[in-house]
Amino acid sequence: MRVRLPSGARFARDAWLLIAVSGVLSVSFYGIHNLLRVLYVLRLGHGPEYVGLYSASSALTYMAMGLPSGALGQRYGTRRIMLLAIVIVVLGMIALPLTEVLPTALHAAWPIISQIILTSGWSMINVNIIPGLVTATAPESRGSVYALNGAVRGVGTLVGTLVGGLLPGFFAGLFGQTLDAATPYGYSLWVGAAVSIVAIVPIALLRPARPSATASSGADTTDPFPIAPMALLAGHIFLVHGGWATLQAFGNAFMDTDLRLTASAIGLITGVAQLVSTGAALVTPRLVRRAGDGATLILSGLGMGLSLLPLVLFPHWSTATFGRVGNLALEAMWLPALQVYQMERVGERWRSMAYGIVNTVMGLSFGTVSLAGGYIVAAGGYRAVFLVGAGLCVAASVIMGGMVRGERRAVKRAAPAPGETTAG
C-alpha cells in the first residue's frame, strides 16, 4: 500500500498554524519533557509508587480540566485560551527542575505541583486544537488533517526524544557529573521549556474567534446530545487508553531500572517508535476509508494489547523496542480514527463538549492506571502492569465491536425493504 501525504492545498491557514503548534509542542512536551521527567524524578530518590502518584496527578488534572478547557475555548475562542495556556505550560516545565533548590520538605510535593500546573495548561491547548482544526477544515478533508496533525506530532516527538536522550549526557559532561545525578536532567527539562516558547508565534497568528451563531441563538432542540453512544465510546476510550498508558507511564522507568538502559538508549528506542508512528498516522485515512473508523479502532486497540505481551514474556531491550513501537504506532492510528468517529457522531454545537468529555475520560483512565500501576509494580514488577494493560486493550476492542455491530443493525433497520419506494 502506498503512503500518500495529505494535500496541503485543502487546508486553511489556521489549520496549518494549529498543526505548527502541535509540531512545536510535540518536540518539547511529548519528546523532551515526557522522556526525561520520570528519569528526573527517579534520580530525586523516589520509587515506583511515587512515579505512579506523580503520573496520576498529571492525568487526573487533565481529566478535571477536560470540560472546563472545552467550555473556555468555546466561550473565548481558541487563540485567546491557547495564548494563556502556553504561558501556563512553560511555567509548569520551568517549575519541575526547581525541586533541587527548594527545601527538602518540599521535594515530595513540588514535582506533583509542577505537573498540576503544566497539565492544566496542556489540557487547555490539547482540548481546543481538534475543534479548531474541525472549524478550519472542510468536512471532506478532516480525516486527512487529523492524520497530518498526527504525523507532525510524531515527527516532533521523534526529534524531541532523540535530542532529549542526548541532553543529560551533554549537561553531565558540562558540569562534571554522572548520569546518576538529577541536575543534568533538570537542565535538559529546561531546554524543553525554552522550545515551548516558540509555540507562542503560531498561536498569536491565529485569527480571533467570532461568536458562534449556534452559541448566540441558544440550544438547537433538533440536535440532542447523543448520551448513550458517547457513554459506550467513553468506556472504549477508558480501557484502550488505560492499556496504552501502562507503557507510557512505566515504560521509561522499566527500561531505566530493570533493563539498565541509558537515557540516550531509551531516547533512541522511543525515536524509532515515533518514526514508525509517523508513517502509521499517514496511512490511517486510507485504512479508515477501506475498513471504516470503527474497524480501525478495533484493530488498533487489539494491536496495542498484543504489543505489550512480549515485554511480559521476555524482558529485554528488543522486546521493549517492539512494545514501544507497537504502542506508539498503533496509538497513532487509533487517535485520528477516534477523532473522526467521535466528531462525525455529534452535532456541530456539541463538538467542543464532546472532545472535552473524550479528554476527561483519557485523563481519568491514565490517572487510574498510573495510580494503581505504581502499587502493581511494587507488588509484582513492571511485567504485571503490562499484562493488565494488554487485558484492558482487548476489553476495549470488545466494546467497540459491539458498537460497530449495533450501528450496522441500525442502518439495516433504517434501509427500505426490497421493492419499497418512498412517497413523492
C-alpha positions in Angstrom: 0.0 0.0 0.0 1.5 3.3 -1.0 1.5 6.2 1.6 0.1 9.4 0.2 0.8 12.6 2.0 -2.4 14.7 2.6 -2.7 17.6 0.2 -2.0 20.9 2.0 -3.9 22.8 -0.6 -7.2 21.8 1.0 -6.2 23.2 4.4 -6.8 26.7 5.5 -4.2 29.0 7.1 -5.4 28.4 10.6 -5.3 24.7 10.2 -1.6 25.0 9.3 -0.9 27.2 12.3 -2.6 24.7 14.6 -0.5 21.9 13.1 2.6 24.0 13.7 1.6 24.4 17.3 1.3 20.6 17.5 4.7 20.2 16.0 6.5 22.6 18.3 4.8 21.2 21.5 5.5 17.6 20.3 9.2 18.4 20.4 9.1 20.0 23.9 6.2 18.2 25.7 5.8 14.7 24.1 9.5 14.5 23.3 11.9 16.1 25.7 9.7 16.5 28.8 7.9 13.1 28.6 11.2 11.3 28.1 13.1 12.9 30.9 10.5 13.8 33.6 10.3 10.3 35.1 14.1 9.8 34.9 14.5 13.0 36.7 12.0 12.0 39.4 13.8 8.7 39.9 17.1 10.5 40.4 15.5 12.6 43.2 15.3 9.3 45.1 11.7 8.4 44.5 10.4 4.8 43.8 7.7 3.3 41.6 4.8 4.1 43.9 5.8 7.8 43.7 6.2 7.6 39.9 2.6 6.2 39.8 1.3 9.0 42.0 3.3 11.6 40.0 1.9 10.4 36.7 -1.6 10.1 38.2 -1.5 13.7 39.4 -1.0 14.8 35.8 -3.7 12.6 34.4 -6.3 13.5 37.0 -5.6 17.2 36.4 -6.1 16.6 32.7 -9.4 14.8 33.5 -10.6 17.7 35.7 -9.6 20.3 33.1 -11.2 18.5 30.1 -14.7 20.0 30.2 -13.6 23.4 31.5 -11.0 23.7 28.7 -13.6 22.9 26.1 -16.0 25.4 27.6 -13.3 28.1 27.8 -12.4 27.6 24.2 -16.0 27.8 23.1 -16.6 30.9 25.2 -13.4 32.9 24.5 -12.0 31.4 21.3 -9.1 29.1 20.5 -6.5 31.8 20.1 -7.1 33.6 23.5 -7.2 30.4 25.5 -4.2 28.9 23.9 -2.1 32.0 24.4 -2.9 31.8 28.1 -2.4 28.1 28.1 1.1 28.2 26.6 2.3 30.5 29.4 1.0 28.1 32.0 2.7 25.2 30.2 6.1 26.9 30.2 5.8 27.9 33.8 5.0 24.2 34.7 8.0 23.0 32.7 10.3 25.5 34.4 9.0 24.6 37.9 9.9 20.9 37.9 13.7 21.2 37.9 13.5 23.8 40.7 12.9 20.9 43.1 16.6 20.6 43.8 17.0 24.1 45.1 13.8 24.0 47.3 13.8 23.0 50.9 13.9 19.2 51.5 10.4 19.3 53.0 9.0 20.3 49.5 10.9 17.6 47.5 7.9 15.2 47.6 5.2 17.7 46.8 6.9 20.0 44.3 7.1 17.7 41.3 3.4 16.9 41.7 2.6 20.7 42.0 4.6 21.4 38.8 2.7 18.6 37.0 -0.6 20.1 38.0 0.4 23.5 36.7 1.8 22.1 33.4 -1.1 19.8 32.8 -3.7 22.5 33.4 -2.2 24.5 30.5 -1.6 21.4 28.3 -5.3 20.4 28.6 -6.4 23.9 27.5 -4.2 23.6 24.4 -4.9 20.0 23.5 -8.7 20.1 24.0 -9.0 23.1 21.7 -6.7 22.0 18.9 -9.0 19.4 17.4 -12.2 21.5 17.4 -10.1 24.3 15.9 -8.9 22.0 13.1 -12.6 21.0 12.5 -13.6 24.6 12.2 -10.7 25.5 9.9 -11.1 22.5 7.6 -13.8 21.3 5.1 -15.6 18.1 6.1 -14.1 16.1 3.3 -10.6 17.0 4.4 -10.9 16.4 8.1 -9.6 12.8 8.0 -6.5 14.0 6.2 -5.9 16.9 8.5 -6.2 14.7 11.6 -3.7 12.3 10.0 -1.3 15.1 9.1 -1.6 16.6 12.6 -0.8 13.1 14.0 2.2 12.7 11.6 3.6 16.1 12.5 3.2 15.2 16.2 5.1 12.0 15.5 8.0 13.8 13.8 8.1 16.4 16.5 8.2 13.7 19.2 10.9 11.8 17.3 13.1 14.9 17.2 12.3 15.7 20.9 13.1 12.2 22.1 16.4 11.9 20.2 17.5 15.3 21.4 16.2 14.7 24.9 18.1 11.4 25.1 21.4 13.2 24.4 20.9 16.3 26.6 21.6 14.7 30.0 24.9 13.4 28.8 25.8 16.8 27.4 25.0 18.6 30.7 26.6 15.8 32.8 29.9 16.4 30.8 29.5 20.2 31.1 29.1 20.1 34.9 31.4 17.1 35.6 28.6 14.9 37.0 27.4 11.4 36.3 24.1 10.4 34.8 23.0 9.1 38.2 22.7 12.8 39.3 19.5 14.7 38.9 21.0 18.1 37.8 21.8 17.1 34.1 18.2 16.0 33.7 16.9 19.2 35.3 18.8 21.4 32.8 17.6 19.2 30.0 14.0 19.7 31.0 14.6 23.5 30.9 15.6 23.1 27.2 12.1 21.7 26.7 10.6 24.7 28.3 12.6 27.0 26.0 11.3 25.2 22.9 7.7 25.5 24.1 8.0 29.3 24.0 8.3 29.1 20.2 4.7 27.9 20.0 3.5 31.4 21.0 4.2 32.6 17.4 1.7 30.4 15.5 -0.9 30.8 18.3 -0.6 34.6 18.1 -1.1 34.4 14.3 -4.4 32.6 14.6 -7.5 34.6 13.5 -9.5 35.8 16.5 -12.6 33.7 17.0 -16.0 35.1 16.0 -19.1 34.4 18.2 -20.8 31.2 17.1 -24.3 31.6 15.6 -25.3 28.5 17.4 -24.0 29.7 20.7 -25.7 33.1 20.4 -29.0 31.8 19.3 -29.4 29.2 22.1 -29.8 25.4 22.0 -31.0 23.6 18.9 -33.6 21.2 20.2 -33.4 19.2 17.0 -29.8 18.2 17.7 -29.8 16.4 21.1 -26.5 15.2 22.6 -26.0 11.5 21.9 -25.8 10.3 25.5 -25.8 6.5 25.0 -23.3 6.3 22.2 -20.9 8.7 24.0 -21.2 6.6 27.2 -20.2 3.5 25.3 -17.4 5.3 23.5 -16.2 6.6 26.8 -15.9 3.0 28.0 -13.9 2.1 25.0 -11.6 5.1 25.4 -11.1 4.5 29.1 -10.0 0.9 28.6 -7.8 1.3 25.5 -6.2 4.5 26.7 -5.5 2.7 30.1 -3.8 -0.2 28.3 -1.7 2.3 26.3 -0.9 4.2 29.5 0.7 1.3 31.2 3.7 1.6 28.9 3.6 5.4 28.7 3.6 5.7 32.5 6.0 2.9 33.4 8.0 2.1 30.2 10.8 4.6 30.7 11.2 3.6 34.4 11.2 -0.1 33.4 13.9 0.4 30.8 15.9 2.6 33.2 15.7 0.4 36.4 15.1 -3.2 35.1 16.9 -3.2 31.8 19.5 -0.6 32.9 19.4 1.3 29.6 20.9 4.8 29.4 18.7 7.9 28.7 20.2 8.1 25.1 19.3 4.4 24.5 15.7 5.0 25.8 15.5 8.1 23.6 16.7 6.1 20.6 14.1 3.4 21.1 11.4 5.9 21.5 12.6 7.8 18.5 12.4 4.7 16.3 8.9 4.1 17.6 8.0 7.7 16.8 9.4 7.3 13.2 7.2 4.3 12.7 4.2 6.0 14.3 4.5 8.9 11.8 4.1 6.5 8.9 1.2 4.8 10.7 -0.6 8.1 11.1 -0.3 8.8 7.4 -1.8 5.5 6.3 -4.8 5.8 8.7 -7.1 7.9 6.4 -6.8 5.1 3.7 -7.4 2.4 6.3 -10.5 4.3 7.6 -11.9 4.7 4.1 -11.4 0.9 3.4 -12.3 -0.7 6.7 -14.3 2.1 8.4 -13.4 4.1 11.5 -15.0 1.6 13.9 -13.0 -1.4 12.5 -9.8 0.7 12.6 -10.4 1.4 16.3 -11.0 -2.4 16.9 -7.8 -3.4 15.1 -5.5 -0.8 16.6 -6.8 -1.5 20.1 -6.2 -5.2 19.8 -2.7 -4.5 18.3 -1.8 -2.3 21.3 -2.7 -5.1 23.6 -0.7 -7.7 21.7 2.3 -5.4 21.5 2.6 -5.5 25.3 2.8 -9.3 25.6 6.5 -9.7 24.6 7.5 -7.4 27.5 5.6 -9.7 29.8 7.1 -12.9 28.5 10.7 -11.8 27.8 12.1 -8.6 29.3 14.8 -7.4 27.0 15.7 -4.3 25.1 14.5 -5.9 21.9 11.0 -6.6 23.3 11.0 -3.2 24.9 11.6 -1.8 21.4 8.9 -3.9 19.9 6.5 -2.9 22.6 7.2 0.8 22.3 7.0 0.7 18.5 3.7 -1.1 18.6 2.3 1.0 21.4 3.0 4.3 19.7 2.4 3.3 16.1 -1.0 1.8 16.8 -2.0 4.7 19.1 -1.1 7.0 16.1 -3.7 5.1 14.1 -6.2 4.8 16.9 -6.3 8.5 17.8 -7.1 10.0 14.3 -9.7 7.2 13.8 -11.2 8.1 17.2 -11.4 11.8 16.3 -13.2 11.1 13.0 -15.5 8.6 14.7 -16.4 10.9 17.6 -16.7 14.2 15.6 -18.9 12.6 12.9 -21.4 11.4 15.5 -22.1 14.6 17.3 -23.7 17.8 16.0 -21.5 20.9 15.5 -22.6 22.7 18.6 -21.6 19.7 20.8 -18.1 19.2 19.4 -16.2 21.1 22.0 -18.1 19.5 24.8 -17.7 16.0 23.3 -14.0 16.4 22.8 -13.8 17.8 26.4 -15.5 14.6 27.5 -13.1 12.5 25.5 -10.1 14.2 27.1 -11.7 13.9 30.6 -12.1 10.2 30.1 -8.5 9.9 28.9 -7.2 11.8 31.9 -9.3 9.6 34.3 -8.0 6.4 32.6 -4.3 7.5 32.6 -4.7 8.7 36.2 -6.3 5.5 37.4 -3.8 3.2 35.7 -0.8 5.3 36.9 -2.0 5.4 40.5 -2.9 1.7 40.6 0.0 0.7 38.4 2.6 2.1 40.9 1.3 -0.4 43.5 1.1 -3.2 41.0 4.7 -2.6 40.1 5.8 -2.6 43.7 3.9 -5.9 44.4 4.5 -7.8 41.1 7.0 -5.9 39.0 6.7 -4.0 35.8 5.6 -7.1 33.8 2.5 -7.4 35.9 1.3 -3.9 35.0 2.0 -4.5 31.3 -0.1 -7.7 31.4 -3.0 -5.6 32.9 -2.6 -3.2 30.0 -2.9 -5.9 27.4 -6.2 -7.1 29.0 -7.6 -3.6 29.0 -6.9 -3.2 25.3 -8.7 -6.5 24.5 -11.7 -5.5 26.6 -11.9 -2.1 24.8 -11.9 -3.8 21.4 -14.8 -6.0 22.5 -16.8 -2.8 23.4 -16.1 -1.2 20.1 -17.0 -4.4 18.3 -20.4 -4.3 19.9 -20.9 -0.6 18.9 -20.0 -1.3 15.3 -22.4 -4.2 15.2 -25.1 -2.1 16.7 -24.6 0.7 14.1 -24.8 -1.8 11.3 -28.1 -3.2 12.6 -29.5 0.3 12.9 -28.5 1.0 9.3 -30.2 -2.2 8.1 -33.4 -1.4 10.1 -33.5 2.1 8.6 -32.9 0.9 5.0 -36.1 0.4 2.9 -37.2 -3.1 2.2 -36.6 -4.5 -1.3 -39.1 -3.2 -3.7 -40.2 -0.5 -1.2 -40.4 3.1 -2.6 -40.7 6.4 -0.8 -43.7 8.7 -1.3 -43.3 11.7 -3.6 
